[in-house]
């Protein structure tokens, strides 16, 4: 599944995840692709989140499927309203807010005021938590880690406190709010497979890479490490009998600005996939 969270005000994809559900084992693997990930479309460099505007979610799916050598069977576009409904439907999620989060932006009608500490967040507060961007030492990567914490908490809530019928009831209520090719019948099938599996586990990781600051023009990019990302794909998302070869991974070289040494150094730097967050 390609799951894209959209900021309707900015018109950009705010969260980009590829999700693999092993229907036999019940294991779910999620790789987060930072929104600032560098990609080239038609020879022009841009950030991955902007491809939602230029290509739509179908074009984004095709771009990732071809160059990451993965199969994407379904797509889902979700906005904050739908996410709030999901969180409230499961009775909230327990989150350890790392510090006081206070932010206001009248243009976006965004007002965040969360206190630090372990607490159960309702839908509105949970979306505030994952939207908050300020004060993270690691910048946007800190926010991505917060999203991992949120997803893990939501997963545990569904896994430990719900059954297939309850999960399907929530899916039936939420699916009409999404732009997705997942049907109610699909949701019923996946819910049945998930809750009947003996071992259910969630593994979340961020695609390996480094942030890069360019000054002309002024911009931040996240550049993927080819070796590290390929290893992560082979470990968690490869559905083939053999490993995906380095020679065919990103064969169009869309993940690197080849003529720029700063991009090349990161792209060619071997980074082990980060320690995944397991739930």
Kinemage of the C-alpha trace (Angstrom):
@kinemage 1
@onewidth
@group {chain A} dominant
@subgroup {mainchain}
@vectorlist {calphas} color= white
{ca unk a 1} P 0.000 0.000 0.000
{ca unk a 2} L 1.079 3.584 -0.685
{ca unk a 3} L -0.393 5.731 2.088
{ca unk a 4} L -0.156 9.476 1.676
{ca unk a 5} L -1.249 11.998 4.282
{ca unk a 6} L -2.240 15.315 2.744
{ca unk a 7} L -2.193 18.841 4.098
{ca unk a 8} L -5.197 20.238 2.234
{ca unk a 9} L -4.250 23.869 2.998
{ca unk a 10} L -0.740 23.605 1.548
{ca unk a 11} L -1.852 21.183 -1.156
{ca unk a 12} L 1.179 18.941 -0.538
{ca unk a 13} L 1.645 15.396 0.689
{ca unk a 14} L 2.760 15.736 4.290
{ca unk a 15} L 3.384 12.070 5.110
{ca unk a 16} L 4.450 9.346 2.666
{ca unk a 17} L 4.571 5.685 3.683
{ca unk a 18} L 4.826 2.368 1.892
{ca unk a 19} L 3.143 -0.413 3.872
{ca unk a 20} L 3.654 -4.130 3.326
{ca unk a 21} L 1.152 -6.542 4.915
{ca unk a 22} L 2.177 -10.204 4.927
{ca unk a 23} L -1.233 -11.873 4.969
{ca unk a 24} L 0.227 -15.214 6.046
{ca unk a 25} L 2.332 -14.113 9.027
{ca unk a 26} L 0.328 -11.046 10.014
{ca unk a 27} L 3.473 -8.898 9.962
{ca unk a 28} L 3.193 -5.295 8.802
{ca unk a 29} L 6.259 -3.356 7.629
{ca unk a 30} L 6.194 0.399 7.079
{ca unk a 31} L 8.902 2.521 5.483
{ca unk a 32} L 8.557 6.281 5.771
{ca unk a 33} L 9.875 8.372 2.916
{ca unk a 34} L 10.614 11.901 4.189
{ca unk a 35} L 8.619 14.519 2.311
{ca unk a 36} L 11.879 16.337 1.397
{ca unk a 37} L 13.271 13.224 -0.334
{ca unk a 38} L 15.025 14.271 -3.539
{ca unk a 39} L 13.623 12.855 -6.771
{ca unk a 40} L 13.882 13.771 -10.436
{ca unk a 41} L 10.763 13.881 -12.600
{ca unk a 42} L 11.240 14.397 -16.337
{ca unk a 43} L 14.812 15.480 -15.665
{ca unk a 44} L 13.829 18.115 -13.116
{ca unk a 45} L 14.836 17.828 -9.452
{ca unk a 46} L 12.150 18.268 -6.804
{ca unk a 47} L 10.962 17.010 -3.432
{ca unk a 48} L 8.912 13.834 -3.248
{ca unk a 49} L 5.954 15.564 -1.593
{ca unk a 50} L 5.531 17.887 -4.590
{ca unk a 51} L 5.020 14.930 -6.949
{ca unk a 52} L 1.531 14.526 -5.486
{ca unk a 53} L 0.672 17.887 -7.083
{ca unk a 54} L 2.397 17.221 -10.407
{ca unk a 55} L 1.640 13.521 -10.846
{ca unk a 56} L -1.224 12.707 -8.482
{ca unk a 57} L -1.144 9.713 -6.174
{ca unk a 58} L -1.217 7.312 -9.147
{ca unk a 59} L 1.829 8.961 -10.673
{ca unk a 60} L 3.610 8.947 -7.320
{ca unk a 61} L 2.837 5.233 -6.990
{ca unk a 62} L 4.230 4.501 -10.472
{ca unk a 63} L 7.367 6.527 -9.744
{ca unk a 64} L 8.098 4.664 -6.498
{ca unk a 65} L 7.090 1.257 -7.822
{ca unk a 66} L 9.400 1.455 -10.809
{ca unk a 67} L 12.464 2.944 -9.136
{ca unk a 68} L 12.306 1.184 -5.753
{ca unk a 69} L 11.498 -2.127 -7.478
{ca unk a 70} L 8.456 -2.849 -5.310
{ca unk a 71} L 4.854 -3.844 -5.964
{ca unk a 72} L 2.193 -1.376 -4.819
{ca unk a 73} L -1.270 -2.898 -5.074
{ca unk a 74} L -3.330 -0.192 -3.378
{ca unk a 75} L -3.165 3.525 -2.670
{ca unk a 76} L -4.850 5.594 0.028
{ca unk a 77} L -4.937 9.359 0.369
{ca unk a 78} L -5.868 10.437 3.884
{ca unk a 79} L -6.409 13.889 5.352
{ca unk a 80} L -6.503 15.062 8.957
{ca unk a 81} L -10.278 14.869 9.243
{ca unk a 82} L -10.258 11.161 8.435
{ca unk a 83} L -7.358 10.570 10.801
{ca unk a 84} L -9.235 12.264 13.636
{ca unk a 85} L -12.206 9.966 13.042
{ca unk a 86} L -9.961 6.883 13.145
{ca unk a 87} L -8.334 7.904 16.435
{ca unk a 88} L -11.647 8.781 18.086
{ca unk a 89} L -13.157 5.512 16.834
{ca unk a 90} L -10.533 3.469 18.708
{ca unk a 91} L -10.908 5.544 21.872
{ca unk a 92} L -7.750 7.627 21.510
{ca unk a 93} L -4.067 6.671 21.454
{ca unk a 94} L -1.504 6.761 24.248
{ca unk a 95} L 1.434 9.028 23.394
{ca unk a 96} L 4.413 10.219 25.381
{ca unk a 97} L 4.612 13.857 24.285
{ca unk a 98} L 8.362 14.624 24.562
{ca unk a 99} L 8.033 18.344 25.364
{ca unk a 100} L 5.421 21.083 25.528
{ca unk a 101} L 4.122 21.656 22.006
{ca unk a 102} L 2.710 25.115 21.383
{ca unk a 103} L 2.188 26.589 17.933
{ca unk a 104} L -0.335 28.758 16.131
{ca unk a 105} L -0.902 29.548 12.463
{ca unk a 106} L -4.144 31.468 11.807
{ca unk a 107} L -3.712 31.022 8.039
{ca unk a 108} L -4.072 27.241 8.438
{ca unk a 109} L -6.501 27.578 11.350
{ca unk a 110} L -3.897 25.579 13.292
{ca unk a 111} L -3.586 25.967 17.048
{ca unk a 112} L -1.519 23.393 18.943
{ca unk a 113} L -1.173 23.340 22.712
{ca unk a 114} L -0.023 19.985 24.127
{ca unk a 115} L 1.704 19.446 27.457
{ca unk a 116} L 4.662 17.092 27.844
{ca unk a 117} L 4.116 13.630 29.299
{ca unk a 118} L 2.401 10.284 28.777
{ca unk a 119} L -1.277 10.768 27.951
{ca unk a 120} L -4.149 9.484 25.833
{ca unk a 121} L -4.766 11.829 22.923
{ca unk a 122} L -8.112 12.169 21.178
{ca unk a 123} L -8.369 12.616 17.427
{ca unk a 124} L -7.797 16.376 17.381
{ca unk a 125} L -4.841 16.261 19.775
{ca unk a 126} L -3.320 13.258 17.979
{ca unk a 127} L -3.348 15.087 14.645
{ca unk a 128} L -1.841 18.133 16.370
{ca unk a 129} L 0.928 15.872 17.693
{ca unk a 130} L 1.876 14.522 14.266
{ca unk a 131} L 1.572 17.927 12.556
{ca unk a 132} L 3.861 19.718 15.021
{ca unk a 133} L 7.132 20.660 13.301
{ca unk a 134} L 8.952 23.040 15.645
{ca unk a 135} L 11.590 22.433 18.331
{ca unk a 136} L 12.781 18.996 17.143
{ca unk a 137} L 16.575 18.847 17.313
{ca unk a 138} L 16.601 16.666 14.188
{ca unk a 139} L 14.210 18.919 12.256
{ca unk a 140} L 11.686 17.079 10.109
{ca unk a 141} L 13.260 13.723 11.005
{ca unk a 142} L 12.190 14.309 14.603
{ca unk a 143} L 8.642 14.760 13.384
{ca unk a 144} L 8.912 11.516 11.416
{ca unk a 145} L 9.964 9.725 14.610
{ca unk a 146} L 6.876 11.182 16.299
{ca unk a 147} L 4.765 9.735 13.497
{ca unk a 148} L 6.338 6.330 14.158
{ca unk a 149} L 5.375 6.613 17.818
{ca unk a 150} L 1.819 7.496 16.820
{ca unk a 151} L 1.502 4.624 14.335
{ca unk a 152} L 2.912 2.117 16.819
{ca unk a 153} L 0.464 3.267 19.499
{ca unk a 154} L -2.486 3.071 17.095
{ca unk a 155} L -1.412 -0.402 15.978
{ca unk a 156} L -1.170 -1.661 19.550
{ca unk a 157} L -4.603 -0.239 20.354
{ca unk a 158} L -6.217 -2.050 17.434
{ca unk a 159} L -4.277 -5.273 18.005
{ca unk a 160} L -4.849 -5.544 21.760
{ca unk a 161} L -8.309 -4.074 22.246
{ca unk a 162} L -10.278 -4.800 19.077
{ca unk a 163} L -11.469 -7.722 16.966
{ca unk a 164} L -11.985 -8.107 13.219
{ca unk a 165} L -15.645 -7.050 13.323
{ca unk a 166} L -14.862 -3.859 15.243
{ca unk a 167} L -11.966 -2.983 12.938
{ca unk a 168} L -14.135 -3.576 9.883
{ca unk a 169} L -16.866 -1.340 11.285
{ca unk a 170} L -14.329 1.482 11.627
{ca unk a 171} L -13.025 0.832 8.105
{ca unk a 172} L -16.557 1.044 6.677
{ca unk a 173} L -16.992 4.437 8.315
{ca unk a 174} L -13.635 5.799 7.232
{ca unk a 175} L -13.218 4.451 3.679
{ca unk a 176} L -15.759 6.897 2.182
{ca unk a 177} L -13.624 9.739 3.602
{ca unk a 178} L -10.511 8.554 1.763
{ca unk a 179} L -9.403 8.698 -1.834
{ca unk a 180} L -8.539 5.027 -2.205
{ca unk a 181} L -8.941 1.951 -4.360
{ca unk a 182} L -9.371 -0.229 -1.245
{ca unk a 183} L -12.936 -1.564 -1.147
{ca unk a 184} L -14.973 -2.693 1.852
{ca unk a 185} L -14.508 -6.281 0.667
{ca unk a 186} L -10.739 -5.734 0.595
{ca unk a 187} L -10.872 -4.306 4.125
{ca unk a 188} L -12.881 -7.308 5.336
{ca unk a 189} L -10.329 -9.691 3.811
{ca unk a 190} L -7.330 -7.917 5.346
{ca unk a 191} L -9.010 -7.594 8.754
{ca unk a 192} L -9.782 -11.305 8.753
{ca unk a 193} L -6.218 -12.193 7.814
{ca unk a 194} L -4.738 -9.845 10.403
{ca unk a 195} L -6.808 -10.982 13.378
{ca unk a 196} L -6.498 -14.684 12.507
{ca unk a 197} L -2.697 -14.522 12.249
{ca unk a 198} L -0.793 -16.175 15.082
{ca unk a 199} L 1.951 -13.575 15.186
{ca unk a 200} L 1.128 -9.935 14.552
{ca unk a 201} L 3.970 -7.429 14.463
{ca unk a 202} L 4.525 -3.894 13.214
{ca unk a 203} L 7.971 -2.796 12.013
{ca unk a 204} L 8.532 0.859 11.131
{ca unk a 205} L 11.634 2.478 9.706
{ca unk a 206} L 12.703 5.579 7.823
{ca unk a 207} L 14.395 5.117 4.455
{ca unk a 208} L 18.160 5.512 5.123
{ca unk a 209} L 19.726 8.795 4.058
{ca unk a 210} L 20.910 12.215 5.197
{ca unk a 211} L 19.527 15.732 5.149
{ca unk a 212} L 21.313 18.075 2.773
{ca unk a 213} L 21.201 21.877 2.833
{ca unk a 214} L 21.762 23.651 -0.467
{ca unk a 215} L 22.243 27.396 -0.677
{ca unk a 216} L 21.725 28.138 -4.370
{ca unk a 217} L 18.802 28.047 -4.418
{ca unk a 218} L 18.150 27.797 -0.673
{ca unk a 219} L 16.577 24.405 0.050
{ca unk a 220} L 16.715 21.364 2.315
{ca unk a 221} L 16.629 17.913 0.752
{ca unk a 222} L 16.689 14.392 2.141
{ca unk a 223} L 18.968 12.256 -0.029
{ca unk a 224} L 18.547 8.500 0.121
{ca unk a 225} L 21.514 6.150 0.434
{ca unk a 226} L 21.155 3.733 -2.452
{ca unk a 227} L 22.756 0.754 -0.646
{ca unk a 228} L 20.899 1.355 2.607
{ca unk a 229} L 17.520 1.831 0.980
{ca unk a 230} L 18.009 -1.233 -1.210
{ca unk a 231} L 18.837 -3.324 1.866
{ca unk a 232} L 15.716 -2.077 3.633
{ca unk a 233} L 13.581 -2.884 0.590
{ca unk a 234} L 15.084 -6.369 0.290
{ca unk a 235} L 14.558 -7.048 4.007
{ca unk a 236} L 10.991 -5.813 4.411
{ca unk a 237} L 9.355 -5.258 1.002
{ca unk a 238} L 10.771 -7.756 -1.473
{ca unk a 239} L 8.034 -10.124 -2.702
{ca unk a 240} L 10.277 -11.910 -5.200
{ca unk a 241} L 12.156 -15.203 -4.821
{ca unk a 242} L 15.538 -13.511 -5.263
{ca unk a 243} L 17.045 -10.318 -3.897
{ca unk a 244} L 16.562 -7.144 -5.896
{ca unk a 245} L 19.902 -6.485 -7.576
{ca unk a 246} L 21.815 -3.239 -7.173
{ca unk a 247} L 22.011 -2.972 -10.958
{ca unk a 248} L 18.259 -2.560 -11.402
{ca unk a 249} L 17.479 -0.543 -8.262
{ca unk a 250} L 16.852 3.119 -9.164
{ca unk a 251} L 18.027 2.317 -12.677
{ca unk a 252} L 16.785 5.709 -13.932
{ca unk a 253} L 18.855 7.469 -11.224
{ca unk a 254} L 15.962 9.639 -10.038
{ca unk a 255} L 17.113 9.635 -6.397
{ca unk a 256} L 20.308 11.599 -6.967
{ca unk a 257} L 21.408 14.803 -8.665
{ca unk a 258} L 24.274 13.138 -10.477
{ca unk a 259} L 26.156 16.309 -11.392
{ca unk a 260} L 26.244 17.525 -7.777
{ca unk a 261} L 29.017 16.078 -5.581
{ca unk a 262} L 27.067 16.716 -2.359
{ca unk a 263} L 24.183 14.578 -3.580
{ca unk a 264} L 26.525 11.890 -4.910
{ca unk a 265} L 28.429 11.547 -1.632
{ca unk a 266} L 25.230 10.736 0.258
{ca unk a 267} L 23.684 8.600 -2.478
{ca unk a 268} L 26.793 6.421 -2.720
{ca unk a 269} L 27.422 6.308 1.034
{ca unk a 270} L 26.520 2.909 2.492
{ca unk a 271} L 24.174 3.394 5.441
{ca unk a 272} L 22.721 0.462 7.283
{ca unk a 273} L 18.935 0.643 7.573
{ca unk a 274} L 18.036 2.298 10.887
{ca unk a 275} L 16.941 0.224 13.826
{ca unk a 276} L 13.247 -0.308 13.162
{ca unk a 277} L 10.565 0.574 15.664
{ca unk a 278} L 8.640 -2.596 16.443
{ca unk a 279} L 5.150 -2.808 17.907
